[in-house]
């Protein structure tokens, strides 16, 4: 269907199926009325199944009808879809992972005394040799800001440095009283490191951090653990010589541009209807694209529905298909009319495009 119109010009459809019912599966059901032949007094008649007095006449005839949409929703028997084009592939966003080599001893601990505010803080735990680096690292999901408190009592040439995703952001040497460092970041996955590099003797080889706030979690070490929460898992270690990160690989996620919507699915509406309160209407549709509504049913010999169209005449069409074969179409401005289609009894797929 070629269609390019505002919602008020969308195709409208009030479907009232004659002699129609949902598909059901039974061992043997010759007339497809939902009653097994073994208990069906009239196994060849879709409209009758019970004969209580055995007179050969049905107790009652069951009229099988379709959907008038007065429930205000499309039931689960219906399927409706529009058309979209996925966004173009724009590359990948990759997060590297790897390891440090030549680990000798652990270099940080959680200890009481000299904490910033409460009882516990993270600190370097043993004197390390000149030329060694003690690293505390954290793989974390952050908000838009990272902050932490820090204190150093180290040599004048030694450093406590903070690294974000492998890039140094700040460093401190000698003696510094408790201070606060804050840095804005993009929300998402980040790799944080605090590196104590010993270049000379001085102070008491102590570097401390506390109250690491990553926006999604406050890590204050008061649980005396490196953390087992959702957002963080600290690692601490000492390296011989200058530190080096060995990348083992990357985890990559494809990135696509925005999806282009060409047509919307059908929906139940209440502003235009044949009778009652509701009808079902095709979605807004661009030229050369289509909005589809379909259902699998079992019929006796006839399907009927009411339709209304407001389309470009001889260009945009409402089409009705039975088992993917077009049997009816309408175009232009047409007020509510009924269409009746003769079909063979049995299972069919009905589709409106």
C-alpha positions as a Markdown table, in Angstrom:
| # | Residue | x | y | z |
|---|---|---|---|---|
| 1 | Unk | 0.0 | 0.0 | 0.0 |
| 2 | Unk | 1.3 | 3.4 | -0.9 |
| 3 | Unk | 0.2 | 5.8 | 1.8 |
| 4 | Unk | 1.3 | 9.2 | 3.1 |
| 5 | Unk | -1.4 | 10.8 | 5.4 |
| 6 | Unk | -2.2 | 12.3 | 8.7 |
| 7 | Unk | -3.8 | 10.1 | 11.3 |
| 8 | Unk | -7.2 | 11.6 | 10.5 |
| 9 | Unk | -6.9 | 10.1 | 7.0 |
| 10 | Unk | -5.9 | 6.7 | 8.2 |
| 11 | Unk | -7.7 | 3.6 | 7.0 |
| 12 | Unk | -10.5 | 2.6 | 9.4 |
| 13 | Unk | -11.9 | -0.9 | 9.8 |
| 14 | Unk | -14.7 | -2.4 | 11.9 |
| 15 | Unk | -14.5 | -6.1 | 11.5 |
| 16 | Unk | -17.4 | -8.3 | 12.2 |
| 17 | Unk | -16.7 | -11.8 | 11.1 |
| 18 | Unk | -19.5 | -14.0 | 10.1 |
| 19 | Unk | -19.1 | -17.6 | 11.2 |
| 20 | Unk | -15.6 | -17.3 | 12.5 |
| 21 | Unk | -13.7 | -18.5 | 15.6 |
| 22 | Unk | -10.1 | -18.9 | 16.9 |
| 23 | Unk | -8.1 | -21.9 | 15.8 |
| 24 | Unk | -8.2 | -24.7 | 18.4 |
| 25 | Unk | -6.4 | -28.1 | 18.3 |
| 26 | Unk | -8.2 | -31.3 | 19.1 |
| 27 | Unk | -7.6 | -35.0 | 18.4 |
| 28 | Unk | -10.4 | -35.0 | 15.8 |
| 29 | Unk | -12.6 | -32.0 | 15.1 |
| 30 | Unk | -14.1 | -32.4 | 11.6 |
| 31 | Unk | -16.2 | -29.3 | 11.6 |
| 32 | Unk | -13.6 | -27.1 | 13.5 |
| 33 | Unk | -16.2 | -26.0 | 16.1 |
| 34 | Unk | -13.9 | -26.6 | 19.1 |
| 35 | Unk | -15.7 | -29.7 | 20.1 |
| 36 | Unk | -14.0 | -33.1 | 19.7 |
| 37 | Unk | -15.9 | -35.5 | 17.3 |
| 38 | Unk | -16.1 | -38.0 | 20.1 |
| 39 | Unk | -18.5 | -35.8 | 22.1 |
| 40 | Unk | -19.9 | -33.7 | 19.2 |
| 41 | Unk | -23.4 | -34.9 | 18.3 |
| 42 | Unk | -23.1 | -33.1 | 15.0 |
| 43 | Unk | -19.4 | -33.5 | 14.0 |
| 44 | Unk | -20.0 | -32.0 | 10.5 |
| 45 | Unk | -21.8 | -28.9 | 11.6 |
| 46 | Unk | -19.8 | -26.0 | 13.0 |
| 47 | Unk | -22.9 | -24.4 | 14.5 |
| 48 | Unk | -24.2 | -27.4 | 16.5 |
| 49 | Unk | -22.7 | -29.9 | 18.9 |
| 50 | Unk | -25.3 | -30.9 | 21.6 |
| 51 | Unk | -28.3 | -33.2 | 21.3 |
| 52 | Unk | -29.4 | -33.9 | 24.9 |
| 53 | Unk | -32.6 | -35.8 | 24.1 |
| 54 | Unk | -31.2 | -37.7 | 21.1 |
| 55 | Unk | -33.9 | -36.5 | 18.7 |
| 56 | Unk | -31.4 | -35.7 | 16.0 |
| 57 | Unk | -31.9 | -32.0 | 16.4 |
| 58 | Unk | -29.4 | -29.7 | 18.1 |
| 59 | Unk | -30.3 | -28.2 | 21.5 |
| 60 | Unk | -29.2 | -24.9 | 20.1 |
| 61 | Unk | -27.2 | -23.4 | 17.3 |
| 62 | Unk | -24.0 | -21.6 | 18.2 |
| 63 | Unk | -23.4 | -18.4 | 16.2 |
| 64 | Unk | -19.7 | -17.9 | 15.8 |
| 65 | Unk | -18.7 | -14.3 | 15.4 |
| 66 | Unk | -15.5 | -12.3 | 15.3 |
| 67 | Unk | -14.4 | -9.1 | 16.9 |
| 68 | Unk | -16.1 | -5.7 | 17.2 |
| 69 | Unk | -13.2 | -4.2 | 19.2 |
| 70 | Unk | -15.6 | -3.1 | 22.0 |
| 71 | Unk | -13.0 | -4.4 | 24.5 |
| 72 | Unk | -11.0 | -1.3 | 23.4 |
| 73 | Unk | -7.9 | -3.4 | 22.7 |
| 74 | Unk | -6.6 | -5.9 | 20.1 |
| 75 | Unk | -6.8 | -9.3 | 21.7 |
| 76 | Unk | -3.9 | -11.7 | 21.6 |
| 77 | Unk | -5.3 | -13.4 | 18.5 |
| 78 | Unk | -4.4 | -10.4 | 16.4 |
| 79 | Unk | -1.0 | -9.4 | 15.0 |
| 80 | Unk | -0.3 | -5.9 | 13.9 |
| 81 | Unk | 3.0 | -4.3 | 12.6 |
| 82 | Unk | 4.5 | -1.3 | 10.9 |
| 83 | Unk | 7.8 | -1.1 | 9.0 |
| 84 | Unk | 11.1 | 0.3 | 10.2 |
| 85 | Unk | 14.6 | 0.6 | 8.9 |
| 86 | Unk | 17.4 | -0.1 | 11.5 |
| 87 | Unk | 19.9 | 2.6 | 12.1 |
| 88 | Unk | 23.2 | 2.5 | 10.2 |
| 89 | Unk | 26.1 | 0.7 | 11.9 |
| 90 | Unk | 28.4 | 3.4 | 13.4 |
| 91 | Unk | 31.1 | 1.3 | 14.9 |
| 92 | Unk | 31.8 | -0.1 | 18.3 |
| 93 | Unk | 32.4 | 1.2 | 21.8 |
| 94 | Unk | 35.1 | -0.9 | 23.4 |
| 95 | Unk | 36.2 | -1.3 | 27.0 |
| 96 | Unk | 39.7 | -2.8 | 27.4 |
| 97 | Unk | 40.5 | -5.4 | 29.9 |
| 98 | Unk | 43.9 | -6.8 | 31.0 |
| 99 | Unk | 46.3 | -7.4 | 33.8 |
| 100 | Unk | 49.4 | -6.2 | 35.6 |
| 101 | Unk | 52.6 | -8.3 | 35.6 |
| 102 | Unk | 55.2 | -9.2 | 38.2 |
| 103 | Unk | 53.1 | -8.9 | 41.3 |
| 104 | Unk | 55.2 | -9.2 | 44.4 |
| 105 | Unk | 53.2 | -8.4 | 47.5 |
| 106 | Unk | 49.9 | -6.7 | 48.4 |
| 107 | Unk | 50.4 | -3.1 | 49.1 |
| 108 | Unk | 47.2 | -1.7 | 50.5 |
| 109 | Unk | 45.0 | -2.6 | 53.5 |
| 110 | Unk | 41.9 | -1.4 | 55.2 |
| 111 | Unk | 42.9 | -0.1 | 58.7 |
| 112 | Unk | 41.6 | 1.9 | 61.6 |
| 113 | Unk | 43.2 | 5.1 | 62.7 |
| 114 | Unk | 43.7 | 8.3 | 60.7 |
| 115 | Unk | 40.5 | 7.8 | 58.7 |
| 116 | Unk | 39.0 | 10.9 | 57.2 |
| 117 | Unk | 35.8 | 10.9 | 59.2 |
| 118 | Unk | 34.7 | 7.5 | 60.6 |
| 119 | Unk | 36.9 | 4.6 | 61.7 |
| 120 | Unk | 38.4 | 2.9 | 58.6 |
| 121 | Unk | 40.3 | 4.0 | 55.5 |
| 122 | Unk | 42.4 | 2.3 | 52.8 |
| 123 | Unk | 46.1 | 2.8 | 53.1 |
| 124 | Unk | 49.5 | 1.5 | 52.0 |
| 125 | Unk | 50.2 | -1.3 | 54.4 |
| 126 | Unk | 53.9 | -2.1 | 54.4 |
| 127 | Unk | 57.1 | -0.2 | 53.5 |
| 128 | Unk | 58.0 | -0.8 | 49.9 |
| 129 | Unk | 61.3 | -0.6 | 48.1 |
| 130 | Unk | 62.4 | 2.4 | 46.2 |
| 131 | Unk | 61.3 | 1.9 | 42.6 |
| 132 | Unk | 58.2 | -0.1 | 43.5 |
| 133 | Unk | 54.6 | 1.0 | 43.1 |
| 134 | Unk | 51.6 | -0.1 | 45.2 |
| 135 | Unk | 48.3 | 0.0 | 43.2 |
| 136 | Unk | 44.8 | 0.1 | 44.4 |
| 137 | Unk | 42.3 | -0.3 | 41.5 |
| 138 | Unk | 38.6 | -0.4 | 41.0 |
| 139 | Unk | 36.4 | -1.4 | 38.1 |
| 140 | Unk | 33.2 | 0.6 | 38.6 |
| 141 | Unk | 30.0 | 1.9 | 37.1 |
| 142 | Unk | 29.8 | 5.6 | 37.8 |
| 143 | Unk | 27.5 | 8.5 | 37.7 |
| 144 | Unk | 28.8 | 11.9 | 36.4 |
| 145 | Unk | 31.2 | 12.7 | 39.2 |
| 146 | Unk | 33.9 | 10.8 | 41.2 |
| 147 | Unk | 35.3 | 12.2 | 44.4 |
| 148 | Unk | 37.4 | 10.9 | 47.3 |
| 149 | Unk | 39.5 | 12.0 | 50.3 |
| 150 | Unk | 43.2 | 11.5 | 50.4 |
| 151 | Unk | 46.2 | 12.0 | 52.7 |
| 152 | Unk | 49.9 | 11.4 | 52.1 |
| 153 | Unk | 52.9 | 11.1 | 54.4 |
| 154 | Unk | 55.6 | 10.1 | 51.9 |
| 155 | Unk | 58.9 | 11.2 | 50.5 |
| 156 | Unk | 59.1 | 14.5 | 48.6 |
| 157 | Unk | 59.8 | 12.8 | 45.3 |
| 158 | Unk | 57.4 | 9.9 | 45.9 |
| 159 | Unk | 53.8 | 10.3 | 44.6 |
| 160 | Unk | 50.3 | 9.2 | 45.2 |
| 161 | Unk | 48.6 | 9.6 | 41.9 |
| 162 | Unk | 45.0 | 9.0 | 40.7 |
| 163 | Unk | 44.4 | 7.5 | 37.3 |
| 164 | Unk | 41.1 | 7.3 | 35.3 |
| 165 | Unk | 40.9 | 4.7 | 32.5 |
| 166 | Unk | 44.7 | 4.5 | 32.3 |
| 167 | Unk | 45.3 | 8.3 | 32.2 |
| 168 | Unk | 46.8 | 10.2 | 35.2 |
| 169 | Unk | 44.5 | 12.9 | 36.6 |
| 170 | Unk | 46.2 | 14.2 | 39.7 |
| 171 | Unk | 49.2 | 13.5 | 42.1 |
| 172 | Unk | 50.4 | 14.4 | 45.5 |
| 173 | Unk | 53.9 | 14.2 | 47.2 |
| 174 | Unk | 55.4 | 14.7 | 50.6 |
| 175 | Unk | 53.0 | 15.4 | 53.5 |
| 176 | Unk | 49.4 | 16.5 | 52.7 |
| 177 | Unk | 46.6 | 16.7 | 55.3 |
| 178 | Unk | 43.2 | 15.2 | 54.4 |
| 179 | Unk | 41.9 | 16.8 | 51.2 |
| 180 | Unk | 39.1 | 16.2 | 48.7 |
| 181 | Unk | 39.5 | 15.5 | 45.0 |
| 182 | Unk | 36.6 | 15.7 | 42.6 |
| 183 | Unk | 36.5 | 15.1 | 38.9 |
| 184 | Unk | 33.5 | 15.1 | 36.4 |
| 185 | Unk | 33.2 | 11.9 | 34.3 |
| 186 | Unk | 30.8 | 10.5 | 31.7 |
| 187 | Unk | 28.3 | 8.1 | 33.4 |
| 188 | Unk | 29.2 | 4.4 | 32.7 |
| 189 | Unk | 32.0 | 2.0 | 33.1 |
| 190 | Unk | 35.4 | 3.3 | 34.3 |
| 191 | Unk | 38.6 | 1.9 | 35.7 |
| 192 | Unk | 40.0 | 3.8 | 38.7 |
| 193 | Unk | 43.6 | 3.5 | 40.1 |
| 194 | Unk | 45.4 | 4.9 | 43.1 |
| 195 | Unk | 49.2 | 4.4 | 42.6 |
| 196 | Unk | 51.8 | 5.0 | 45.3 |
| 197 | Unk | 55.2 | 5.2 | 43.7 |
| 198 | Unk | 58.1 | 5.2 | 46.0 |
| 199 | Unk | 61.0 | 7.3 | 44.6 |
| 200 | Unk | 62.8 | 8.2 | 47.8 |
| 201 | Unk | 62.7 | 7.6 | 51.6 |
| 202 | Unk | 60.7 | 10.1 | 53.6 |
| 203 | Unk | 57.6 | 10.2 | 55.8 |
| 204 | Unk | 56.3 | 6.9 | 57.0 |
| 205 | Unk | 55.4 | 5.3 | 53.6 |
| 206 | Unk | 51.7 | 6.1 | 54.2 |
| 207 | Unk | 49.2 | 7.1 | 51.6 |
| 208 | Unk | 45.5 | 6.9 | 52.5 |
| 209 | Unk | 42.2 | 7.3 | 50.6 |
| 210 | Unk | 38.6 | 7.3 | 52.0 |
| 211 | Unk | 35.0 | 7.9 | 51.1 |
| 212 | Unk | 35.2 | 7.1 | 47.4 |
| 213 | Unk | 32.0 | 8.4 | 45.9 |
| 214 | Unk | 31.4 | 7.3 | 42.3 |
| 215 | Unk | 27.9 | 8.7 | 42.1 |
| 216 | Unk | 26.2 | 5.3 | 42.2 |
| 217 | Unk | 27.9 | 4.1 | 45.4 |
| 218 | Unk | 29.8 | 5.5 | 48.4 |
| 219 | Unk | 32.7 | 3.3 | 49.4 |
| 220 | Unk | 33.8 | 4.3 | 52.9 |
| 221 | Unk | 35.5 | 1.0 | 53.9 |
| 222 | Unk | 33.5 | 0.8 | 57.2 |
| 223 | Unk | 32.6 | -2.8 | 56.4 |
| 224 | Unk | 36.4 | -3.5 | 56.5 |
| 225 | Unk | 36.2 | -5.2 | 53.1 |
| 226 | Unk | 37.2 | -4.2 | 49.6 |
| 227 | Unk | 33.6 | -4.4 | 48.5 |
| 228 | Unk | 31.2 | -7.0 | 47.2 |
| 229 | Unk | 28.5 | -4.7 | 46.0 |
| 230 | Unk | 27.1 | -4.3 | 42.5 |
| 231 | Unk | 29.4 | -1.5 | 41.4 |
| 232 | Unk | 32.9 | -2.2 | 42.7 |
| 233 | Unk | 35.6 | -4.8 | 43.3 |
| 234 | Unk | 38.9 | -3.4 | 44.6 |
| 235 | Unk | 42.3 | -5.0 | 43.8 |
| 236 | Unk | 45.5 | -4.1 | 45.5 |
| 237 | Unk | 49.1 | -5.1 | 44.6 |
| 238 | Unk | 52.7 | -4.0 | 44.4 |
| 239 | Unk | 54.9 | -3.9 | 41.3 |
| 240 | Unk | 58.6 | -3.9 | 40.8 |
| 241 | Unk | 59.8 | -0.9 | 38.9 |
| 242 | Unk | 57.5 | 1.4 | 36.8 |
| 243 | Unk | 54.0 | 0.1 | 36.4 |
| 244 | Unk | 52.7 | -1.2 | 33.1 |
| 245 | Unk | 49.3 | -2.3 | 32.1 |
| 246 | Unk | 49.0 | -5.3 | 29.7 |
| 247 | Unk | 45.9 | -5.2 | 27.6 |
| 248 | Unk | 44.5 | -8.7 | 27.0 |
| 249 | Unk | 41.6 | -7.6 | 24.8 |
| 250 | Unk | 38.4 | -5.5 | 24.7 |
| 251 | Unk | 34.7 | -6.0 | 25.2 |
| 252 | Unk | 32.9 | -4.2 | 22.4 |
| 253 | Unk | 29.3 | -3.2 | 21.9 |
| 254 | Unk | 28.1 | -2.3 | 18.4 |
| 255 | Unk | 26.6 | 1.2 | 18.0 |
| 256 | Unk | 23.8 | 2.0 | 15.6 |
| 257 | Unk | 22.1 | 5.2 | 14.5 |
| 258 | Unk | 18.5 | 5.9 | 15.2 |
| 259 | Unk | 15.8 | 3.6 | 13.8 |
| 260 | Unk | 13.7 | 5.1 | 11.0 |
| 261 | Unk | 9.9 | 4.5 | 11.4 |
| 262 | Unk | 8.1 | 4.3 | 8.1 |
| 263 | Unk | 4.7 | 3.1 | 9.3 |
| 264 | Unk | 2.9 | 2.5 | 12.6 |
| 265 | Unk | 0.9 | -0.6 | 13.6 |
| 266 | Unk | -2.9 | -0.7 | 13.6 |
| 267 | Unk | -4.6 | 0.5 | 16.8 |
| 268 | Unk | -8.1 | 0.6 | 18.4 |
| 269 | Unk | -9.7 | 4.1 | 18.3 |
| 270 | Unk | -12.9 | 5.6 | 19.5 |
| 271 | Unk | -13.2 | 8.8 | 17.5 |
| 272 | Unk | -14.5 | 7.1 | 14.3 |
| 273 | Unk | -16.5 | 3.8 | 14.3 |
| 274 | Unk | -19.2 | 2.1 | 12.4 |
| 275 | Unk | -21.3 | 1.3 | 15.5 |
| 276 | Unk | -20.7 | 0.9 | 19.1 |
| 277 | Unk | -17.7 | 2.8 | 20.5 |
| 278 | Unk | -14.5 | 1.4 | 18.9 |
| 279 | Unk | -13.0 | 0.5 | 15.6 |
| 280 | Unk | -9.4 | -0.5 | 14.5 |
| 281 | Unk | -7.4 | 1.9 | 12.4 |
| 282 | Unk | -4.2 | 1.6 | 10.3 |
| 283 | Unk | -1.2 | 3.4 | 11.5 |
| 284 | Unk | 0.3 | 6.6 | 9.9 |
| 285 | Unk | 2.3 | 5.3 | 6.9 |
| 286 | Unk | 4.8 | 6.9 | 4.6 |
| 287 | Unk | 4.8 | 6.4 | 0.8 |
| 288 | Unk | 5.8 | 2.9 | -0.4 |
| 289 | Unk | 5.3 | 1.4 | 3.1 |
| 290 | Unk | 2.5 | -0.5 | 4.7 |
| 291 | Unk | 0.7 | -1.1 | 8.0 |
| 292 | Unk | -0.5 | -4.7 | 8.5 |
| 293 | Unk | -3.2 | -6.3 | 10.6 |
| 294 | Unk | -3.8 | -10.1 | 10.5 |
| 295 | Unk | -5.4 | -13.0 | 12.4 |
| 296 | Unk | -5.5 | -16.8 | 12.1 |
| 297 | Unk | -9.1 | -18.1 | 12.2 |
| 298 | Unk | -11.3 | -21.0 | 11.4 |
| 299 | Unk | -14.4 | -20.1 | 9.3 |
| 300 | Unk | -17.4 | -21.9 | 8.0 |
| 301 | Unk | -18.0 | -20.3 | 4.6 |
| 302 | Unk | -18.1 | -16.5 | 5.0 |
| 303 | Unk | -16.1 | -13.6 | 6.4 |
| 304 | Unk | -17.6 | -10.1 | 6.6 |
| 305 | Unk | -16.3 | -6.7 | 7.9 |
| 306 | Unk | -17.1 | -3.0 | 7.7 |
| 307 | Unk | -14.5 | -0.7 | 6.3 |
| 308 | Unk | -14.0 | 3.1 | 5.7 |
| 309 | Unk | -11.2 | 4.7 | 3.8 |
| 310 | Unk | -9.8 | 8.1 | 3.3 |
| 311 | Unk | -6.8 | 7.8 | 1.0 |
| 312 | Unk | -5.4 | 9.1 | -2.2 |
| 313 | Unk | -7.7 | 7.7 | -4.9 |
| 314 | Unk | -6.1 | 5.0 | -7.1 |
| 315 | Unk | -2.8 | 5.4 | -5.3 |
| 316 | Unk | -3.3 | 4.3 | -1.7 |
| 317 | Unk | -5.3 | 1.2 | -1.0 |
| 318 | Unk | -6.8 | -0.8 | 1.8 |
| 319 | Unk | -6.2 | -4.4 | 0.7 |
| 320 | Unk | -7.8 | -7.6 | 2.2 |
| 321 | Unk | -6.0 | -10.9 | 1.7 |
| 322 | Unk | -7.0 | -14.4 | 2.5 |
| 323 | Unk | -4.1 | -16.8 | 2.9 |
| 324 | Unk | -1.9 | -14.1 | 1.4 |
| 325 | Unk | -4.0 | -13.8 | -1.8 |
| 326 | Unk | -5.5 | -10.4 | -2.4 |
| 327 | Unk | -9.3 | -10.7 | -2.7 |
| 328 | Unk | -10.5 | -7.1 | -2.2 |
| 329 | Unk | -9.3 | -3.6 | -2.2 |
| 330 | Unk | -10.7 | -0.1 | -1.6 |
| 331 | Unk | -9.3 | 3.4 | -2.3 |
| 332 | Unk | -10.3 | 7.1 | -2.0 |
| 333 | Unk | -12.9 | 8.6 | 0.3 |
| 334 | Unk | -15.5 | 5.9 | 1.1 |
| 335 | Unk | -17.9 | 6.0 | 4.0 |
| 336 | Unk | -18.6 | 2.9 | 6.0 |
| 337 | Unk | -19.5 | -0.1 | 3.9 |
| 338 | Unk | -19.7 | -3.9 | 4.4 |
| 339 | Unk | -17.6 | -6.4 | 2.5 |
| 340 | Unk | -18.6 | -10.0 | 2.5 |
| 341 | Unk | -16.1 | -12.6 | 1.3 |
| 342 | Unk | -17.0 | -16.2 | 0.5 |
| 343 | Unk | -14.3 | -18.7 | 1.7 |
| 344 | Unk | -13.9 | -22.4 | 2.0 |
| 345 | Unk | -14.7 | -23.8 | 5.5 |
| 346 | Unk | -11.6 | -24.3 | 7.6 |
| 347 | Unk | -8.4 | -22.5 | 8.8 |
| 348 | Unk | -7.4 | -19.3 | 7.1 |
| 349 | Unk | -5.1 | -16.3 | 7.6 |
| 350 | Unk | -6.9 | -13.0 | 7.2 |
| 351 | Unk | -4.9 | -9.9 | 6.5 |
| 352 | Unk | -5.6 | -6.2 | 6.0 |
| 353 | Unk | -2.9 | -4.0 | 4.5 |
